[in-house]
């Protein structure tokens, strides 16, 4: 697999000196997770090796947060410049935002307009005399909106590209009529767009290099567009994190933890039904972090299963509270049905938490038998029974939890910046080598 560690002799990055890299990271925030955190981490890691100009969406006071980070790190500040483009939701009414949350074509129409404004900023930098060696479309990672950097007369790198994953058809009925239908419709649209989305097709063909968010996305890109890509860990781990530790045997219950938005695709009901199957002699607890549309439904299911004394719903919590709960856990449960490269698993591995998750999408790239358990998602029944077996195995064997915890810390090193960032730099070198003169008008 592309993200596996390599020998030192293979990890050398060809040296051309510092490049000037133009990045569009619509989502970029030093104090946020998910896509904003990805935009910040990738940009700052690249800035350790090259001079970087980042065009970002301005939202949630990220301008002030970025300024604070740069002020505290002069070396980073010397290598980075930021151009802020107001985020489109800032000027939209409340009813429009609510409608866009359920009608994605409207959201993507606004997002495309933002991308075009970002492109105008990029063109202005070029006409103003700035020189760039690489143009990199970074976030957001969905394939539906590639932006417009490919129109510039410099090598274009796109990725990590994601969004190709679907909720497996065989699991849709278990989500209920409304959510099952909604995800079924998304699957149909997704399959059509992967093949027919015009601007995506053009971007895949014009890119000098493509980064895929996971192995299944890499295969989809090759199947539908005939181009190769490279899998690089989207969510970088942080080996040596202050809270990293090996989970040792202890007195008391086995402490399972779930984090994430409470959405149907996150699959928590499968884990709840699995835990309800554990024998009465097994002592366990489950901490559920986060909130969302499914919170009420999940709490009702917990009550019906008779698990209210064992399961604690913490709701939305501060970052410090979240880390406290994860730090106190023994095993991380991630029963998600639809992900690219989940940052939640990267964080769990970083902290030394064994992971029990589905064998789907990026999860199958991240988790091995040395750091957790992959559960078959071929049917709802097999998913529940697989989670029950894995949870029972770990709850009955504290020594196994300790061994998998050590494996999680080792796995985190594979997805750390020391291994993954050289792959990004090599991708830039490959893009420069592959670039050919193109008939593209200079701005």
Long-range contacts (C-beta under 8 A, 24 or more apart in sequence): 1-215, 1-231, 1-365, 2-215, 2-218, 2-230, 2-231, 2-232, 2-423, 3-231, 3-232, 3-233, 3-365, 3-414, 3-415, 3-419, 3-420, 3-423, 4-414, 5-413, 5-414, 5-419, 6-419, 11-419, 11-422, 13-49, 13-422, 13-425, 13-426, 13-429, 14-426, 14-429, 16-429, 16-432, 18-49, 18-50, 18-51, 19-50, 19-51, 19-133, 19-134, 19-428, 20-50, 20-51, 20-53, 20-130, 20-131, 20-132, 20-133, 20-134, 21-46, 21-50, 21-51, 21-52, 21-53, 21-132, 21-133, 21-134, 21-136, 21-428, 22-53, 22-55, 22-122, 22-125, 22-132, 22-134, 22-135, 22-136, 22-149, 22-152, 22-154, 23-52, 23-53, 23-54, 23-55, 23-136, 23-138, 24-54, 24-55, 24-115, 24-118, 24-122, 24-135, 24-136, 24-137, 24-138, 24-147, 24-149, 25-54, 25-55, 25-56, 25-138, 25-139, 26-56, 26-57, 26-87, 26-111, 26-114, 26-115, 26-118, 26-139, 26-140, 27-56, 27-57, 27-139, 27-140, 28-54, 28-56, 28-57, 28-62, 28-66, 28-139, 29-60, 29-62, 29-65, 29-66, 30-62, 30-65, 30-66, 30-68, 30-69, 31-65, 32-60, 32-62, 33-343, 34-343, 35-139, 35-140, 35-141, 36-60, 36-62, 36-139, 37-235, 37-343, 38-138, 38-139, 38-141, 38-234, 38-235, 38-343, 39-138, 39-139, 40-66, 41-236, 41-417, 42-138, 42-236, 42-424, 43-80, 43-138, 44-76, 44-80, 45-236, 45-417, 45-421, 45-424, 46-136, 46-421, 46-424, 46-425, 47-76, 47-79, 47-80, 48-79, 48-421, 49-421, 49-425, 50-79, 50-425, 50-428, 51-79, 51-80, 52-79, 52-80, 52-81, 53-80, 53-81, 53-82, 53-83, 53-125, 53-130, 53-132, 54-80, 54-81, 54-82, 54-83, 55-82, 55-83, 55-85, 55-118, 55-121, 55-122, 56-82, 56-83, 56-84, 56-85, 57-84, 57-85, 57-86, 57-87, 57-88, 57-114, 58-84, 58-85, 58-86, 58-87, 58-90, 59-87, 59-89, 59-90, 83-121, 83-125, 85-114, 85-117, 85-118, 85-121, 87-114, 88-113, 88-114, 108-144, 108-145, 111-140, 111-145, 112-145, 115-145, 115-147, 115-148, 116-148, 118-147, 118-148, 119-147, 119-148, 119-149, 119-151, 122-149, 122-152, 122-443, 123-152, 123-443, 124-443, 126-152, 126-442, 126-443, 127-443, 133-432, 134-428, 134-431, 134-432, 136-428, 137-203, 141-213, 141-234, 141-340, 143-193, 143-194, 143-197, 143-200, 144-193, 144-197, 144-200, 145-199, 146-199, 146-200, 146-202, 146-203, 147-203, 150-202, 150-203, 150-206, 150-207, 151-440, 152-440, 152-443, 153-438, 153-440, 153-441, 153-442, 154-435, 155-208, 155-209, 155-431, 155-432, 155-434, 155-435, 156-203, 156-206, 156-207, 156-208, 156-431, 157-207, 157-208, 157-209, 157-210, 157-211, 157-427, 157-428, 157-431, 158-203, 158-204, 158-207, 158-209, 158-210, 158-211, 159-209, 159-210, 159-211, 159-212, 159-213, 159-229, 159-232, 160-211, 160-212, 160-213, 160-232, 160-234, 160-340, 160-341, 161-210, 161-211, 161-212, 161-213, 161-217, 161-221, 161-229, 162-212, 162-213, 162-214, 162-217, 162-234, 162-340, 162-341, 163-190, 163-340, 164-190, 164-194, 164-216, 164-217, 164-220, 164-221, 165-214, 165-216, 165-217, 165-338, 165-339, 165-340, 165-360, 165-361, 166-190, 166-191, 166-338, 167-265, 167-337, 167-338, 168-337, 168-360, 168-377, 170-378, 170-379, 170-380, 171-337, 171-377, 171-379, 171-380, 171-383, 173-380, 174-269, 174-270, 174-380, 175-264, 175-265, 176-264, 179-264, 183-264, 183-265, 183-338, 194-220, 194-224, 195-224, 201-225, 206-438, 207-431, 208-430, 208-431, 208-432, 208-434, 208-435, 209-427, 209-428, 209-430, 209-431, 209-434, 211-424, 211-427, 213-340, 213-341, 213-362, 214-340, 214-341, 214-361, 214-362, 214-365, 215-364, 215-365, 216-361, 216-362, 216-364, 217-340, 230-423, 230-427, 231-365, 232-420, 232-423, 232-424, 232-427, 233-341, 233-346, 233-414, 233-415, 233-420, 234-340, 234-341, 234-343, 234-362, 235-341, 235-342, 235-343, 235-345, 235-346, 235-347, 235-415, 236-346, 236-415, 236-416, 236-417, 236-420, 236-421, 237-346, 237-347, 237-349, 237-350, 237-412, 237-413, 237-414, 237-415, 237-416, 238-350, 238-412, 238-416, 239-350, 239-409, 239-412, 239-413, 239-416, 239-418, 241-350, 241-351, 243-323, 243-326, 243-327, 243-351, 244-350, 244-351, 244-352, 244-409, 244-412, 245-327, 245-351, 245-352, 245-405, 246-352, 246-402, 246-405, 246-406, 246-409, 247-329, 247-330, 247-352, 247-353, 247-354, 247-401, 247-402, 247-405, 248-398, 248-402, 249-398, 249-399, 249-401, 249-402, 250-398, 252-283, 253-283, 253-284, 253-285, 253-310, 254-282, 254-283, 254-284, 254-285, 254-330, 254-331, 254-391, 254-394, 254-395, 254-398, 254-401, 255-284, 255-285, 255-287, 255-328, 255-329, 255-330, 255-331, 256-284, 256-285, 256-286, 256-287, 256-329, 256-330, 256-331, 256-332, 256-333, 256-391, 257-286, 257-287, 257-289, 257-325, 257-326, 257-329, 257-331, 257-332, 257-333, 257-353, 258-286, 258-287, 258-288, 258-289, 258-290, 258-332, 258-333, 258-334, 258-335, 259-289, 259-290, 259-322, 259-325, 259-326, 259-332, 259-344, 260-289, 260-290, 260-334, 260-336, 260-344, 261-290, 261-291, 261-292, 262-290, 262-291, 262-292, 262-293, 262-294, 262-295, 262-298, 263-292, 263-293, 263-294, 264-293, 264-294, 265-336, 265-337, 265-338, 266-294, 266-335, 266-336, 266-337, 267-335, 267-336, 267-337, 267-358, 267-383, 268-294, 268-298, 268-335, 269-298, 269-301, 270-335, 270-380, 270-383, 270-384, 270-387, 271-333, 271-335, 271-387, 271-391, 272-298, 272-301, 272-302, 272-305, 272-307, 272-311, 273-305, 273-384, 274-384, 274-385, 274-386, 274-387, 274-388, 274-391, 275-307, 275-310, 275-311, 275-387, 275-388, 275-391, 276-305, 276-306, 276-307, 277-384, 277-385, 277-388, 278-388, 278-391, 278-392, 278-395, 279-392, 282-392, 282-395, 282-396, 283-395, 284-310, 284-391, 284-395, 285-310, 285-311, 285-312, 286-310, 286-311, 286-312, 286-333, 287-312, 287-314, 287-325, 287-328, 287-329, 288-312, 288-313, 288-314, 289-314, 289-317, 289-322, 289-325, 290-314, 290-315, 290-316, 291-315, 291-316, 326-351, 326-353, 327-351, 329-353, 330-354, 330-394, 330-401, 331-355, 331-356, 331-391, 331-394, 331-401, 332-356, 332-372, 333-357, 333-387, 333-391, 334-358, 334-363, 335-375, 335-383, 335-387, 336-360, 336-363, 337-377, 339-363, 341-365, 341-366, 342-366, 346-412, 346-415, 348-408, 349-408, 349-409, 349-411, 349-412, 349-415, 350-409, 350-412, 351-408, 352-405, 352-406, 352-408, 352-409, 352-412, 353-405, 353-408, 354-394, 354-401, 354-404, 354-405, 354-407, 354-408, 355-408, 356-387, 356-390, 356-391, 356-394, 358-383, 366-411, 366-415, 367-411, 368-407, 368-411, 370-404, 370-407, 370-410, 370-411, 371-404, 371-407, 371-408, 371-410, 371-411, 372-404, 372-407, 372-408
